[in-house]
Amino acid sequence: MAITVPVEIDRERIRQLTQREERHLDERTKASAAMYERARHTLSGGVASSYQLRSPWPIYIERGDGPKVWDVDGNELYDFHNGFGSMVQGHAHPAIGRAISERYTKGTHFAAPTEDSIVVGEELARRWGLPKWRYTNSGSEATMDAIRIARAVAGRDTVMKIFGSYHGHHDTVMVSIGVPYDAIGEPDNLASLPYGAGIPSATVEMTIPVPFNDAEAMERRILALEADGRKPACVIMEAAMMNLGVVLPEPGYLEAVREITRRHGIVLIFDEVKTGVTIAAGGAVEKWGVVPDLVTLAKAIGGGMAIGAIGGTEEAMAVVADGTVYQVGTYNGNPLGMAAARANLLEVLTPSAYIHLDHLNDRILAGCEGVIAEFNLPGYAVGVGSKGCVTFSTQKIVDYASFKANQDAALCDLAWLYNLNRGIYMTPGREEEWTLSVTHTDEAVDRYVEVFREMAADLTA
């Protein structure tokens, strides 16, 4: 990864291009505007989730097929959004559709175990090297239950997380995510701050953030908490941060975290909701070779169905097996979800699929780096497996503080508009990244690079 000595991009030029692209997008999405007017009478904000909001209206999607989606205006788009990283198998994959169809004719819900749940568990255990598994219905449920398990194992309440990381929408982890730069605090005493209203202050105070890529700061905070009688039960973290674009672990960082948590008797949870089966067959555990006590999965493992999973060591999951922790849910292990996951893991996300994803990501990263070098843009491209992004920063992003201080939000907003108006559907905002699918082709990633080059030329004209 090379960070250029960049040209100074005119801020007025960014503003003008953004206004032009906003007008163009509004003209192309009149049916979405009409649908929003209808939706907002019954759906709060006109959407099903706050992360689907957009001003002046969200883009409503009608259908998807392979690497493409079509919005309700009929605009055809290469999908690099992929449902916030859930659709690494592509849309309407025939193997998954066949599995769901066959399962449907046999019954869709019993609140009782089925064989597919065993097969999926066996495959997850093989990929992650963790022997025991349970299911949930989302990533939020998976991280919520994993923290409960960790608290039972440790016999303590405090939770440690990485500042700026997102682990779902339950209260314990809705802490210290997106905040103004001046509210972050010092590395050894980062602030515990609620992410939105409605989160009890007692819960906020029980969740302690530390910086990413700084194992020494983590241990210093652990020691300070222990001296205060508040030793953490667990550390929950992504092995690579996936909501600041993409921030990879520095060499030796994950190994140091594993050693620190083990030495202090703290349960280590890797949240692989975004990295699981997307950056390698066995996610971050396979990629970097560091094995946590618990791992949480969701999104891409379900093949488009709403499922999640928790994997763990024999020791960590013993509190579930013996009934100490009630890990429950009416739809846990739902037959449709398990059928989709089984086909996804065994028929779609095969060794050849990961060879293809690595090839595509190498190609798109090289293409983006070429554009950055050609136009001397402020930034760099970074990625792993099916994930990647262009980070508009003159400094390498290693944690939330460096992201907040350096990532160019205005350029990110322009890039999203520019892409959407030229047939590239991306996750919005400065925090997100692309997700490739096994159905993407060289043509698709070359089109992404071509649009990026067009924007670069426009910016520096």
N, C-alpha and C positions, 0 to 999 in steps of 0.2 A: 504494500500500500504506500503510495507516494502522495504527499500533500504539497500542492504547488504553492509557489509565491504568486498570489493571484493578482489579476487586474482588479481595479476598483470599479465595481459595477454601479452605475448611476442609479440612485434610489428613485429618482423621478421616472427613469425608464421602467423600473420594476412596477411602479405604481400605474403608469400608463398602460403597460402590457396587461397587468392584472385587470384593470377596468375594461379593456378591450375584450379579454377572454371571458370575463363575467357576462358582458352583454351578449357575446356569441353563445355562451352556454344557455343563458336564459331564453334566447331565441330558439334553440334546438330542443328545449325540454318543456314545451307548453303543456303536453299531456301530463307530465309530472306535476306541473303547477296546478292543473285542474284536479288531479288526484289528491294533491295535498289539501286543497280547499275542501274536498269531500272528507278526507281522513281526519282533519283536525276537529271536526264536529264530534267525533266519537273516540278517537285515539288521542291521548294526552300529548300535545306537541305534534300530532299527525303521524307519529311513528310508534313502533313497538319497543324501542330501546333508545335511550338518550344518545347513544353513540351513532344512531342513524340520522340524527338531526343535521341540517345544513340550512344556511340562509341563502336566498329567500325561500327555497323549498328543497326537500331531499329529492334524490334521483330514485325513482321507483323502477325496480327491475322486473321484467316480465318472465324471462326464461333464460336458461343457459344450456350450452351443449359443448362438451369438450373444453377447449381453452377460451371460449367466448360466451358473452352474455349480451342480451338485448334489453334495452329499457322500454318503457311503455310508449315512447315516441318512435320506437323502431330503430334507434341508433345501435349499430353493431359495434361491440367493443371487445378487444382482447382483455381477458380478465386477469389482472395481476393483483387484484384485491383478494379474490378467492375466499370470501366470507371470513375476513380477518384471519386468513391462514388455514381455514378448515378444509378447503377443497383441493388438496394437493393431488387427489386422484382425478381431478377434472369433473365437469358437470355431466350428470346423467351417464355415468360409466356403465356399460352394459352388464358387466359382471356383478356389480353392486345392485343394479336394477333387477336383475334376474334373481338374486338372493332374496331381496325384499319381496318380490312378487311371489316367489315360492313359499316364503314364510307366511305371507298374508293369508294364503288359502288354508293354512294349518292353524290359524289363530294368531292374534297379535299381542295379547296380554293375558297373563295368568297370575302375576305376582308370585311366581314359583320358578325354580331353576329349570333351565333347559340345557341340552348338550352343547349348544353353541357357546354358552358362557364359559364352559370348561375349555373348549378349544381355543377361544380367545385368550383366556387366562394362561393356558400353556404356551401360546405363542408370545405373549407379553413377557412371561417369565424367561423364555429363551432369549428374547432380544435384550432385556434389561439386566438379566442375571439376578433378579430379585424374585424369591420363590413364592410369595403370597400376594394375592390380589383381591380387591373388592371393586364394585362398580358404583357409579353415581350417574347423574343425568346432565352434568355440566362441569366445566372447569372450576367454577365458583364452589360448587358442592364438593368437588374433589379436594380443593385446598382447605375448605372449611373442616371437612372430616379428617384430613391429614393432621391439621393443627390440633384437633381434639384428641386424636390418637397420640400425638407427640406429648401433649400435656399429661395424658394418663400414664405414659411410659416414664416421663421425667418426674411426675408429681409436683410440677410447678406451673405457673400461669403465664409468665411474661413471654412474649413472642418478639423475636428479632427479625427484621426484614431489611432489604436493601432500599435505600432512599430512592424514590422515583419509580420503583417497580410496581407493576399491577398484577395482583393475584386473584382477581375476581371481585364481586360486589357485596361480600358479607362484611360486617362491621370491623372485625379484627384486622383485616388487610386494607380497608379503605382509609389508610393512614399514610401521609407523606408520599403522595404520588405527584400531582401537578400543583406546584406552588410558585409564587414569585421568587426570583433569584435571591432577593435580600431576606427572605424568610427561611432559607435553608438551614442556616446555623453553621457552626464549625464542625470539621470532620469528626472530632472526638465527642461532640455533643449535638448531633443533628436533631432538629426539632421534630416532635411527634405532632402532626397536624392533620385534622380531619379532611377528607376529600369530599366536600359537599356537606350539606346539613343532614341532621337526623342521626348522627353517629354519637353515641354516648361518650362524654368526656372521660369517664372511667375506662372505657375500652381503648380510647386513643392513648391514654397514659400508659396502658399496658403493652402497647406495641412500640418497639424501639427501633428506629432506623439507623443504618450505618452505610457508609459509602461503598459502592462497587469497586472492585479491583484494589482494595486496600485491606488485606488480611490483618495487618498490624493494628489498624484502627478498630477493626471488629474485636480483636482480642482485648484491646484496652477498654472498650465499652463493656465487654463481658465482665472484666475484672471490676470495673466501677459498679456495675449492677450487682455483682455478687457481694461486694462490700456493703451495698445498701440493702441487702436481703432480697434482691429481685433478680436472681440469676435466671437467665432465659431457659425455658423448656425446650425451645427449638429455634433454629434459623431456617426461614423459608426464603428461597431465592431462585432466580433463573440462572443457570450456568452461563448463559449469554443473554444479556438484556435485549428484549424484543419489543420494547415500547419506547425506545429512544432512537428510532431507526433500528440499527443493529449495532450493539456494543459487545465485542468479543472479550473473553477473559484474557488477561495478560498471562504470559507464561508463568506457571507455578502458583497462580492465585487459587485455583480450585483445590489443588493438592494441599495448600496451606490451610484453607478453610476446613477441609476434611480433617486434617490433623488437629486443628484447634478445637473443633466441635467434639471430636472423639475424646481428646484429652480432658475437656471440661465436662464430659457427660451430657452434652447437648445434642438433641435429635436434629439431624440435618435432612431437610426436605428440599429436593429439587423440583421446582414447578416447571414441568415440561409440557404444559398445555399448548404452548406455541412451538416448542422445539421437538416434541415427541413425534416420531416418524416423519418429520419434515426435513431435518438436517442430516439424518442417518436412520437406518432401520431401527436402531436402538437409541435414537435421540442423542442428547448431550452426553449421556452416560457412555455410549459407544464412542462418540466423537472425541471426548477428552479423557476417557478411562477412569473417571472418578465416580465411585459408587456411593450414593447417599443411603441413609436409613429408610427414607420414604421417597417416592416419586409420584407426582400427579400428572395425569394425562387427560386430554379431551380433544376438542376441535377435530383434527385431521384423522384421529383413529376411527371415527364413526362413519366415514364415507358419506357425510351429509346428514347423518342422523344425530340426534342429541344424546350423546353418552359421554361419560367420564370414567376414569379409573384411578385407583390408588394401588401402588405396588410397594412392597416393603420386605425387609428382612424377617426371618422367623421371629427374632426377638421383638422387633417393633410391632409386628402384627399379632403377637400373642395376646395382647389386650383386647383385640377384636374376637379372636377365636375363643377365648375363655369367657366372653360376655361382659368383661369389665367395661368396655366401650360399646355402646349401641350404635352401630353403623347401619343405618336403615334408609329405606326409600321405596315407596310403592312401585316405582318404575325402574328401580335398579336392576340391571340385567334384562331389560325389556327384550322380548324375542326379536322384534324388528331391528332394534339397534345392534343386538348381538349377531344377527345374520349379516347385516351390512358390514360390521367390523370384521367378521370372519372372512368374508369375500375380499374386503379391502386389504387385510393383512396378508392373506395367503395367495390371492390371485392378482392383485393390482400392485401393491407396494413390495415388489419382488427385488432381488439383487439387480436385475437389469434396469429396473425403474430408477434406482439410485445412481447408476452409471449415467443414465440419461439426464437426471436432474443436475448432477455435478457438471456434465458437459454444458448444459444450458446456462448454469450460473457462471461458469468460467467464461462463456461467450458474452453474456450480458455485462459482467464486470469488466472484462477487457474492452468492450465497446464503450462503456461509460467512461472508463479511465482514459480512453483515447480521445473522447470528446472534451473531457476536462483538460487534458494536456494541450489539445489543439487550440482551445479558446482561453486557456490559462484561467479557468474558473476557480473560485474559492471552494474547495471541497475535495472529496475523495469517494470512491466506491468501496463498499465492504459487503461481504456476504458469506454464507455457508449453507451447503445443501440447496434447498429450494428457496432460501431466504436471502434478502439483500436489500440494499438501498444506496442512494447517493446522499451523502451527508454534506450539507452546505456549511462547512466550517473550515476556517484556516488552521484550527488546532485539532489534534486528534481527540475524539470524544472517548473518555474512559469511564465516566460516571455521570450522575445527574447534574452535578454542579458544572462540569465542563460542557455538558450538553446545553444547559440553560443559559450559560454565559456566551456560547459561541455559535450554536446552530441558528442559521438565518431563517426565521419563520416566514418572512415575506417571500423569499425564494421558494420555500416549500409550498406555500399556498399557490404561487404562480405555476409551479410545476404540476400540481394536481389539476388545475384548470386547463393548462396547456395539453396535458395528456388526455383528459376526458374529451376535449374538443377535437382530438385527432385519433380517436378510437382506442385509447388506452385507459382502462378502468383501474384506478389505484385507490388504496386507502388514503383518506384525507389527513392533512395535518403534518406537523413536523415530527411526530412521534412514530409514525408507522413505516412499514417496509413493503417490498413486493413479496409475493409468494408465487412461485412457479408451480405448475402442475405437470404430471406425467404426460398430459396431452398437448402441452406447449411444444412448439417446434422452433427451429432456427429462424424461420420466417417471423414468428411472433416476437422473439427477443430482438431480432434485427429491427423490427418496426419500433420497438421501445427505444432503442438506441437512436434510430433515425429521428424520432420525435424529440428526444433529448438534444440532439445536435441542432435541430431547427430552433429550439428555444434558446440554445447557447448563441447561435448566430443572431437571433433577434435581440438578445440582451446586449450583445457587444457591437451591434451595428453602428 
